[in-house]
Amino acid sequence: MNANDNLIKDKMDRRKFSRNMLLAGLTVPAINLTSFKNADQQGFYEEESKKLPVREFDVVIAGGGTAGVVAAIASARQGVKTALIEAKGYPGGTVVEGGTALHSFFNLWKAFPGVQKRQVVRGIPQEIIDRLLLVRGTSGHSEMLSNYDYDSVCTSIDTEMYKLVVFEMMSEAGVSIFVNSLVSGAVRKGSSIEGVIVQSRAGRELFKAKCFVDSTAYGDLAAYAGAAFVELNDQPVCNSMGIGNVDIDKLSDYLKSKNALGQLALGLRDGKEGQIVRMGSEGTGGPGTLFPVEFVDGMRKLGSGLITTTVHDNYMMFIKINYKMAVSPTNRDEVAKAELLIRQNQYKTIELFRKYLPGCEKAFIARTSPSLNIRRGRTITCDYDITSSDVLEGKHFEDDIMAYGFHDSAPRLKVKNGGTYGIPYKALRVKDIDNLLVAGMLITSNHDAHMSTRNTVSCMGQGQGAGTAAALCAAKNCGTRNLPYSELRQKLEKDGVYFES
Ligand SMILES: Cc1cc2nc3c(=O)[nH]c(=O)nc-3n(C[C@H](O)[C@H](O)[C@H](O)COP(=O)(O)OP(=O)(O)OC[C@H]3O[C@@H](n4cnc5c(N)ncnc54)[C@H](O)[C@@H]3O)c2cc1C
């Protein structure tokens, strides 16, 4: 044998080895989570006191995600000096990392024959969709053709275009945008926050403001400022991946043949109308589906789902890999284990897709979230905690900042008669702190109520309410409880927010 023969043999052996490993399902060794252990804390170190540079604003928004970007735009448009502090290098948060069907701009009219179709979230959230349309970054508001007692409309987005569009919109509104900057502490003065500590490569700084919005999802700012909170740990965490090189139409034909095309919506895809933009089956092994048993078992073990959206011919915008942690995802060391485990499960999922799903033979992982996505971290105690009966009975309040009608547990739980409920201003005011509002997944402690309020379009609407209120408080130099509701309502209506009471 010459050197070349050796090389060929070596390649063949490696191929054979990989194939055998693949057949044995062993391409990724299982990790022993208990042996994955970070060193324990050993004592304390007392930091020297140090003078920090100070920046002053009217409003500081902590967290530039789903709610935070809308809050920042709303605040800056009121003409007050607004800063947004975002830990990552881009804005968008979970809306560009979790699921990408934005639930929901509309009431659930299709599930209630005779009920009128209404777009119940408008204002800045709708402006974002309008801007996405210009860059082929959304399917538009596409009606669901089946399973519409879950949602009547699917609005799919391109995650990368969303990041760009909201970045531009904040910049145009005059927001001072601090990305790659972490809110790492808060300075309290009596019942108010004086400033937040911001950590970046520039060092540590104090950002002062008259009013603050915590839209970090985890409630970091509120917790650092001493607000009360609960950590219910009632939801799995996830890392949601984008999958490239997929033949969407071939895959949907296969799902149909297996009685598994549960959700379906047609809309704009790569500039063409009437294309599949939402598809998939609720629970891969759901009743009546005809998938191979090995596929169903594999998906179940990996916590993988088979519902997706797309706005491109050859791309699945997200496939979720879920994992229920034993403790809250605010626990850094336990999260490290989950981050590794979920990435292994992503790889195993793509292997299953290649093997069992026609249209996915050459699929690959094109995007993952930079860190795992949470459905709930801390829930911050506010002046009012929205209940599940408020949501399901469609209650409106004397201080609504928006109307909303989607419930993620539908068809089991739905807002009465395809109507809406209101999110009240008092549900955004952090208890016992005079100048702090919250917006996003960190409100609403009740599980069933949270399954509605946490969804993207609700968070976006809350962002507009919180950002506008914070700006008005700053301009009037008043605390969040001294802002006359009539002024807030007038501004929100002027800025396109829709109300039902
Ligand atoms: C896996 C998954 C799938 C989902 N699927 C859907 C779906 O299909 N449709 C739907 O409508 N909803 C879905 N949801 C729910 C919805 O996406 C979220 O509840 C919502 O996007 C949360 O918005 P938010 O503004 O509260 O938080 P986020 O959008 O997560 O924003 C928080 C931002 O704060 C930043 N941040 C955090 N801490 C700090 C700090 N200390 N300093 C500075 N910045 C910080 C983060 O980087 C992030 O950008 C899903 C959620 C998950 C987790």
The ligand as an ORCA input file, in Angstrom:
! r2SCAN-3c Opt
* xyz 0 1
  C     -38.757     29.233     23.157
  C     -39.817     30.263     23.119
  C     -40.722     30.249     22.088
  C     -41.725     31.197     22.032
  N     -42.588     31.186     20.981
  C     -43.460     32.207     20.830
  C     -44.237     32.307     19.651
  O     -44.149     31.473     18.754
  N     -45.075     33.369     19.552
  C     -45.196     34.304     20.524
  O     -45.961     35.258     20.356
  N     -44.471     34.216     21.663
  C     -43.603     33.201     21.819
  N     -42.841     33.117     22.950
  C     -43.000     34.131     24.010
  C     -42.342     35.448     23.662
  O     -41.397     35.276     22.628
  C     -41.638     36.084     24.858
  O     -42.390     35.950     26.036
  C     -41.389     37.559     24.596
  O     -40.694     37.715     23.380
  C     -40.619     38.173     25.745
  O     -40.374     39.516     25.484
  P     -39.607     40.390     26.569
  O     -39.490     41.761     26.015
  O     -40.228     40.220     27.903
  O     -38.166     39.730     26.702
  P     -37.036     39.562     25.602
  O     -37.570     39.726     24.244
  O     -36.331     38.322     25.923
  O     -36.094     40.799     25.865
  C     -35.249     40.905     26.987
  C     -34.000     41.631     26.526
  O     -33.284     42.077     27.663
  C     -31.904     41.807     27.469
  N     -31.323     41.689     28.816
  C     -31.580     40.741     29.739
  N     -30.926     41.013     30.864
  C     -30.254     42.177     30.671
  C     -29.419     42.994     31.478
  N     -29.137     42.679     32.757
  N     -28.896     44.121     30.940
  C     -29.179     44.461     29.642
  N     -29.966     43.721     28.834
  C     -30.502     42.609     29.359
  C     -31.882     40.518     26.669
  O     -30.662     40.356     25.989
  C     -33.070     40.713     25.727
  O     -32.685     41.363     24.535
  C     -41.817     32.179     23.037
  C     -40.895     32.201     24.081
  C     -39.895     31.253     24.122
  C     -38.887     31.299     25.216
*
